[in-house]
Amino acid sequence: MKLYNLKKVAWVFLCGAILLGPTSCSDFLEEEDPSNLTPESFYTIPDHAEAAIAATYTGLRFYGEGAGIFSANWQMLEAVTGTATTETGQNSDLNNLYSLTYDGNTAHINNWYNGLYRIIANANLALEKIPTIPFLAPATEAQKTKLLGEARFLRAWAYFYAVRLWGDIPLITLPQTADSEDFMPSRAPQEEVYNLIVEDLLAAEAAGMPMTDVSGRATTIAVKSLLAKVYLTMAGFPLSKGASHYKLAADKALEVITYAKANPTLVNLFSTYKEVHQESLKNRLEHIFMIQYNISVAGNPLGDYLPNFKPVTYSGPGGTGSTVPTPSFYNSFEKGDLRTIDQEGWFYTTYFTNGNGARFNLGAPYVFKHFNQTANGSEGIPGSRNNNLNVPLIRYAEILLIYAEAQNELGAPNQEAYDAYKKVHDRSKLVTPAFGTFTQASFRDAVLRERWYEFAYEGITWFDMVRLRKVFNEKTKGFDNFVGHLNLNVGAGVPLLEKHLLFPLGIQEMKNNPNLTPQNPGYN
């Protein structure tokens, strides 16, 4: 595992603090040589604590960083699902993900590992050092507690991805130096990792964060939502906790739903699918937690969804088309589902020349879910040219379907579970079958199908495939066993194997740290 020099981290934090705060000439003359900064000399005032948490949030943006030509890290979670394919073939690592032939040398895999552990390293440093900072007026102890809660939320988020991607992983909770006893840590059992995730989230839940916040920082609702996702995952494979954790997932999701019902202007579904990717609605209503983007720092990274060199934006022909829908998945939607209607749901089949000119046919469906019309233009309206759209991580729609699924697994759907499912399904403009028509089995399939259609291309589907050991079959509309299912994104289909339930560890990481052995089963 790559380890990060704490002196450099402190210097980055200090730069932020200097930019944010005034200094006098005498202050400047009394400053220590920046090259001698250490975590001990840096973490001295509340502003340093704020800078540390800001740096940890910034780490989330590894999600959209590049992974070679025409590719970015986020594509790893889409290429392997079978719901996406590509119109370009220049990136061999991305092609290997689509064809399920990736290995420990694949760039995306290594980037995910390093990105997640960078977040963990920053969170660990904040959790160790912030308690040593005196929070004197006007700063408060409540502010300190909140910051520690944010650090624990972000660490839990990173570990939740890491444990689902690689299974047993290093469990690091303290800052690392070359003198640390666990400088080359071994892999901890998955259950230990999940225990830390839950512990962190329960602490974050009690940390006094606001229930909602349009700034994009973690909130109590975001913590409860992530807890519901974690419990649902623990109920399924590989931990197979079953009923106890379906109950925990249902209860925690219901807390969010109950708050939403009492505060429908703060947490709710958007009335249209277009609003899900409307720039002015970032961090609001349905968006419970997002990765923050602003063109002045970093623009939205999902351009690989744009059609391959077609003039859909203000800049004319462009885009890579390196992630596009498979025809089989697009065609599997029920006729009339608003999510398939051109420029109304998750896809578009026509657009306007150079963003705001004459309508033209794209020749195929493309992903519209993350398309920023404010930036790129719409009919007769030029774009702003600034793609400030965020990347959604948790939407309220997911919490509704978590409750519906988990409650059903406790015996049968109740009215609340049905209502949660119906609220999501109704937005598609399809007729939702009456409550009395469902059995436990048919309701389970209905909810899971809804998850496949609602959360496609949001980095969620792959994790559903693994925890369920089931995969949606676009032809039968039922569910296949994971092992043996054919992903229809390459040729006549590529079968999923047992080994694909986990990703391989990066080869270079294993060379750097021999204690990471053995490699995950099925990989060299």
N, C-alpha and C positions, 0 to 999 in steps of 0.2 A: 504494500500500500504506500502511496506517496504521502510523505509527511510535510507539513507546512511550517516554515520558519516563523517562530512567534515574533521575532524582532521585526520582520517584514510586515506581519499582520498589524502589529502595533503602529508601525509607520503609516500604513494605509489609514487606520482609524484616526491617527493624529492629523493627517492631511484634511480629512473631513471636518474635524473639530476646528481646525484653524480657519477653514473656509466659512464655517458657520458662526464663528465668534470673533469679536473685535479684540485687537491687541494693541498695546501702546508701545512706543519706542523702547521704554525702559524694560517692559516685559520681554520684548524681543531680545534685548541685549543680555537678559538674564537667562534665556533659554539654554538648556543643555544641547550639546551636539546631538542632532537627530540620529546620527549613526550609532549613538550609544543607547537609544531607546530600548527598553525591555517591557514586557507586560507589567512588571512591577512599577516602573516609572510612568507608564502610560495611564493605567486605570486609577485615576485619582479624583475625578469629578464626575457628576452625573452626565454631563455632555459626552464623556468618553463611553459611558454605558449605552447611551442612545446610539452613538456611532457604531458600537460593536453589534448591536441588534440590527441596525441598518445594513451593515456589511453581511450579516447572515441572511437577511431577506434578499439582498442582491445576488447571493449565491444561487437562488432559485432559477435565475435566468440561464444557468448552464443548459436547461431544458431546450432552449432554442439556439444554442451555439452550433457552429458548423461542424460537420463530420465528413469533410471532403467535398468534392465538386457536386453541386446540385443536391445536397443533403444536409440535414441537421439532426441533432440528437433525438428529438421527439419522434422521428420517423421509426425508430426502433420498436416503439409500442404499437405502431399501426401496420407495418409491413408484415409482421408475423401473424396477424389475425385472419388473413384471407379475405378481408373486406376491401383491401386496397391493392392497387398494382401501380405500374409506372409507365410513363411515355418516354422516358429517357433511360439510357443504359450505360452512362459514363461512369457511374460510381459502383465499383465492384463490391464494396462492403454492403451497400444498400441492396444490390441485386442478391447477395448471399442471404440477406434477411428475408427478402421476398421468397426465395427458394428454400428457406429453412436449412441452408448449408453453412451458416455462420459458425465461427469458432472463437477461441480466445484472442485472436488477432484482430477481430472486427472492431473498427474504430468506435462505433457507437457504443459498444459494450464497455470499452475502456473509459470512454468519456462519461458514461453514466456512473461508473464506479467512482471515478475521481471527483465528479461533480457532487455526488451525494456525500462522500466522506469529507469534502471541503466544507459543506454545510454543517456536518456533524462536528468537525474540528472547530469551526467558528462558534457554534453553539456551546461546545464544551468549554472553550476559553471564556465566553461570556458568563457561563454558569459558575465558573470558579472565581472569576475576578470581580464581577458586579457586587457580590455580597461584601467585599472588602472596601467598597467606596462609600464614604460618608454622604448621605443624602440629607443635606441641611436646607433649611428654608431658602428659597421658595420650593425646592425639591422636597419630595415626601417619601416616606417608606412605602406608601402605596404605589408610587411610581416605580420604585425598585422591584416590588413584588410583581407588578405587571410586566416589567421588562424580563424578569426571570421566567414568567409564564410564557412569554412570546418565544424565548429561547428554547424552552422545553417543547412547545408546540412545533417549532421548526425542526428540532432534533427528531421528534417523533415522526414528523412527515418524512424526513429523509430515511430513517430506519425502516419505515413502513414500505417504502419503495424497494430498499435494498434487500430486505428479507424476502420479499415476494419475487424478486428477480433472481437471487442466488441461493436462497435457503439458509443454511448455516453460514454466518458471516462474522467477522470480527466485531465484538461488542466493546466499544471504547467510550468511556464516560468522563475521562479526564484529558486535559491537554497533553500532547505528546512531545517529548524531546528525545534527543539521542541517548539521554541517560535514563529514560523511562524503563521500568521493568518490563512493560509490555510493548516495547518499541516495535517488536515483530510479533503481533498478536496472533493467536490461533483463532479458529472459527468457533463461535459459540452456537449451541443448539438453537433452533428457531424459536422454541418456546421461551427461552430466556430473553431473546430479542423482543418478542411480543410482550413479555411481562414489563420490560422497560418502556416500550411504547405506551402501554396502558398507564403505567405509573406516571410517565411524563404528561400524558393528556389529562389525567385526573388532577395533577398539580396545576396544570395550565387552566383547567376549568375553574379552579378555586382562586385564581390569581387576580381577580378583580378587573378583567378586561371588560370593555363595553359589550353589550349584547350584539350590536351591529356598529359598523363604522365604514363610511364611504372612502376613507383614506387608503384602504387596501391592506391595512395591518390585520393581524389575527384578532378574532373576536370570540366571545363566549359561544356564539352560535357556530362559528367555524370549528371550535374545539369539539363541541358536542357532535357536530356532523362528522368530523374525522373519527371520533370515537365509535360512532355508529358503523362507519365503514370498516374499522378495525375489528369490531366485534363480529360483524357479518363474515368477514374473511376468516376469523378464527373458528367460526362455527363450521366452515367448510374445510376442504383439503388445504394443506396437509395436516393441520392440527386436529380437525374433526371433533371440535368441542360440542357440536350438536345443539340440543335444546337449550342448555344453559346460556349459550352465547347468542343463539337466535333471540332469546328473551332479552338479553342485554342490548342487542342491536335494536330490537323493536322498541324497547323502553326509551333508549336514548334518541332514536329518530322521532318518537312521539313527543318528546320534550321540545324538539325543534318545531314540529308540526303544531303543537299547542301554542307555542309562542307566535308562530306565523298567523294562526287564526285570530289571536288577540291583537296582532300588529300587522295587518295585511298590507299596509303601505311600506313596511320595512322588509318583510320576508314574504315572498309569494312567487308564483309563476308569472312570467311575462305573458301578456295576452296574445302576442304573436311571436313566431320564431325569429322574425327579423330583429326583434329587440334583443335577442341573445347576443347578436354581434353588432349592436349599435354603440358606437364609441362613447356617446354621452351618457350611457347607462352602465358604465364600468363600475364594479363594486357595489351595485345596487340591486335590491329586490331579489331576483333569482340567483344572482352571483354571490355565493357565500364566501368563496375564497378564490383568488386569482393571482397569477404571476403578473407583476406590474411592468408596464412598458410605456415609455414616453420617448418620442423621437429625439429629444435633446440629450438623452442618455443612451437609449437603445430602442429601436423600432420593433414592432411586432415581427416575430421570426417565422411566421407560418406561410411564407411566400411559396414554398414548395408545393402547396396545394393549388397554386394558380395554373391555369391551362398552359400547355407547352407552347410558348411563343405565339400567343394569340393576343390581339390588342384590347384587352379588357380593362387596362388601367390608363391613366393620364399619359404614361410614357410610351404608349403604343405597344407593338408586339413585344412580349416579354413573359417571364415566368418559366418555370422549369417542368411542370407536370410530372415531377418525380414521385408524387403521391396523388393518385386519382382513384375514384371508386371502381370496383370491379363491376362489370355489367350484371353478373349473377346476383350480387348483393343489392344493387340499385333496383333490379327488376323483381326482387323478392318482396318489396313493399306492397301492401294491399293497394289496389287501385283507388285513387281518390285521397290517399294519405297526403295531407298538406305538406309533410316533410319532403315529398318528392316533387312538388309543384315548382316550376321554374321561378327562381328568385323569391319564393315565399317561404321555403323550408330550408333543408340542409343542402340542397343541390341547385345548380343552375345549368340550363341547356342553351340559353341565349344571353348575350350581353350587348352593351352599347360600344360602338367603335371608339377606341381611345378613351373609354370610360364614360363619355357623355354624348356620343354621336348617334349614328343610325344603328338600330338593332341588327345583330347578325347572329346566325346559328353557330354554336360552338362545335357541333358535330358529335357531341357525346356529353354525358352529365359530368359535372365537376363539383367539388366540395364548395358550397357557398357558406357553410356554417361559420367560417372564420374570415370571410371576405369583408373588408372594410369599405363600405360605400362612401363614407365621409371622406376617406383619403383618396379613393380611386375614381370616384365620380359615379353619377347615376343619370338617368335619362334627362338630358338638357341641363344638368347641374355639374359643373366642373368639380373635380376632387380637390381637397386641401393639399394633397401630396405628402401629408404627414400621417403615417400609420401608427397611431397611438393606442390601438386596440390591445387589451390585455389578453392573456391566455387563461381560459377558465379551468379551474381544478375541481371545484365542488359547486354544483348547482342545486337549488332546492328541489328540482325534479328528481335528482338522485335520492334525496332524503325520503321523498314520498315513496319511491319504489323500494328503497331499503326497508321501510316499514312494512309495505305490502308483502314483500318476499319473506321477511323474518317472521311476521305475525302468522302468515300462512303455514310456515314450517312448524309452528307450535300446535298444529292440529287441523286447522281449516281456516279459510278467510273469514274474518268478522266484518262488520259493516265499515269500520274505520279503515281496515286494509283495502276493502273494495273501493271506498271513496278516494283513498290515496292513489290507487291505480287509475281510477276513472278520471281523476283530475289531470293526470298526465296524458292519458289516452284521448280524452275529449279534445285536447288542443289540436290533435291531428285531423279533426273534423270527421273522423270515422265514428260509426255507431258502436258504443260500448255495450256489450251484452249485459243483460240484467244480472243482478247479484245472485239470484236463485238458480241461474243456469250453470254456475261454476261448481266443480268439485275441487278438492285440494289439489289434485294432479293437474286439472285443466287450468286452474288459477295460477299454479306455479309456472306452467308453460307460457301463459299469457303475460305474466309479469316479466319473465326472462326475455321473451320476444320483444317486449316493450323496451327493456334495457338495451338490447342489441340495436334497435332502431333509434332510440332516443340519444344514446351516448356514443354512437359511431363517431370515430375520428376525434375523440377527446381523451385518448390515453387510458381508457377504462376497460374496453372490451377484452384485451388480452388477460387482464387480471381476473375477469369473470370466467374466462375459459379455464384458467388454472384452478381457481377455488372450487368451481363446479365440476371439473373434469368432464365438462360437456361443451359442445360447440354447436351453434345454430347452423342448421343445414338449409341453405338458401332454396334448394329445390323442393324438399319435403315440408319445409316450415316447422319441422320438429328439431330434435336435438340428438346429435351423435355423441358417442363416447369420444373423449379427447383423442385417445390413442387410436389411430387409424382414420380419423376424419380427414377428408381431402380439402385442403385450401385451394380454392379455384382461381387463384390469382396468377398462376404460372402454368401455361400449357393446359394439359388435361387434368391438372391438379397435383398437389404435393402432399403426401400424407404426414400428419403429425405423429411423432414418435414419443415414447416414454421420456426420452432425454429432454424433449422440448419443454417439459414442465418447469425446468429451470434453465437459466442462461449459463454459459460457461464463465468461469473467472478469467480475467485477462491474463494472458501469458506473461506479459512484462511484470504485472503485479506479483505473480507467483514466483518469478525469478527474483524480484526484490525481496520477497518475504516467503521463504521456504515453508513457514508454518501454516501457510494457506492450503497446503496439500492435505488430502487428495483433491484433484479436480472433480467437478460435478460429473456424475455418471454419464457415460456416452460421449464425452469430449476428451480430446488429447491434451 
